[in-house]
Amino acid sequence: MAKAHTFTETFTYKNKFGYVFLKETKKDEYELTVGIGGYKMTTMTDMKRLTQDAETMMKVVSSIELKG
């Protein structure tokens, strides 16, 4: 069985730790996880939508604010 490809990148955004994790689950299907400041989001995607999905997910998780 072939080894699944993975990719991990970490960064700091507005003094918060962030990461992007990509794991191939099947041929042409990937599990994409992004996280910033303790919040994360995961989806299944393909290479055609990968960049767009990652950008959208980053906007969502970076916009989370705790109230109260």
Secondary structure, 3 states (H helix, E strand, C coil): CCCCCEEEEEEEECCEEEEEEEEEEECCEEEEEEEECCEEEEEEECCCCHHHHHHHHHHHHHCCCCCC
